[in-house]
Amino acid sequence: MFADVDASSLLLDVELVEANITPRTKAIIAVDYAGQPCDYDALRAIADRHDVHLVADACHALGASYKGRPVGSVADMSVFSFHPVKHVAAGEGGAITTNDPGLAERMRAFRNHGITTDHHQRAKRGDFFYKMDELGYNYRLSDIQCALALSQMRKLPQSISRRREIAAIYDEAFAKTPAIAPLKTASGALHAYHLYVVQLEEVERAQVFAGLRAENIGVNVHYIPIYWHPYYERLGYSRGLCPVAEAAYERILSLPMFQGITDRDVEDVVTAVEKVVGLSVASSSG
Ligand SMILES: *Cc1c(COP(=O)(O)O)cnc(C)c1O
């Protein structure tokens, strides 16, 4: 089941989670959209009440924290991606964190064809014996990818603080422009700003998107509602299921956000956004 999001943060609406839990539900999966952690205290209470696992899709939120606790430690399992566009890139691959030794063991076997020991452990024991306990896959991350990811981990704090500076510049600039509404952020969380997303009020997103691309600003849209994709349509999910997310999809725009962007470029983005949105406001009000 898909539960809808909160209209101002675009994070999972915790009020709607419980109504979507059925006897077949095994886990609540929450996405830390844009890099802001979800309300994990509220989600934990619901997960415990229904005896289901809590999984964080924290791919946007590496380096973020929730009420002082680092993302990666607040759910039963937290999922991270090292895809090239993410905070820490290893080419491909990812990591899952857990504090549960049973889940850790299960995942280690799952990534290794379902085999309960790896070759390091066998070498240490001086033994050849191994056991395949359940069906698994080759989801192993190579040493080369790990070396790259580890070297990038050292730069993470710097990257997050730069991203937060950029977000602060955008926030301040757009506070005086009613047609541009940055996503709402909660005070208890430290945002990792994988994305900087605004919602456009009373202007056509298509017009603003085209106008900014014409100004050479690399804006984007994250994301198309997942169940609008043919795969989910074929599974029977139909439009209208999550009206808040669908309405937000029509209005969202991601602005340039990366560690290497200069203050000068951020100012250029602000100027271009205000110009293009201003023109759109003028044209839509006739
Ligand atoms: C990147 C990303 C994924 C997928 O990561 P892969 O490394 O491609 O598996 C999943 N969820 C979110 C929120 C992401 O940003």
The ligand as an SDF file (V2000), in Angstrom:
LIG
                    3D

 15 15  0  0  0  0  0  0  0  0999 V2000
   18.8480    6.6350   -5.2120 C   0  0  0  0  0  0  0  0  0  0  0  0
   17.6580    6.2420   -4.4380 C   0  0  0  0  0  0  0  0  0  0  0  0
   17.2350    4.9180   -4.3910 C   0  0  0  0  0  0  0  0  0  0  0  0
   17.8530    3.8090   -5.2180 C   0  0  0  0  0  0  0  0  0  0  0  0
   19.1750    3.6100   -4.9840 O   0  0  0  0  0  0  0  0  0  0  0  0
   19.9520    2.5130   -5.8480 P   0  0  0  0  0  0  0  0  0  0  0  0
   21.3650    2.6510   -5.4250 O   0  0  0  0  0  0  0  0  0  0  0  0
   19.7120    2.8440   -7.2880 O   0  0  0  0  0  0  0  0  0  0  0  0
   19.3340    1.2070   -5.4800 O   0  0  0  0  0  0  0  0  0  0  0  0
   16.1410    4.6020   -3.6090 C   0  0  0  0  0  0  0  0  0  0  0  0
   15.4850    5.5570   -2.9000 N   0  0  0  0  0  0  0  0  0  0  0  0
   15.8600    6.8450   -2.9460 C   0  0  0  0  0  0  0  0  0  0  0  0
   15.0950    7.8470   -2.1340 C   0  0  0  0  0  0  0  0  0  0  0  0
   16.9430    7.2270   -3.7090 C   0  0  0  0  0  0  0  0  0  0  0  0
   17.2970    8.5180   -3.7590 O   0  0  0  0  0  0  0  0  0  0  0  0
  1  2  1  0
  2  3  1  0
  2 14  2  0
  3  4  1  0
  3 10  2  0
  4  5  1  0
  5  6  1  0
  6  7  2  0
  6  8  1  0
  6  9  1  0
 10 11  1  0
 11 12  2  0
 12 13  1  0
 12 14  1  0
 14 15  1  0
M  END
$$$$
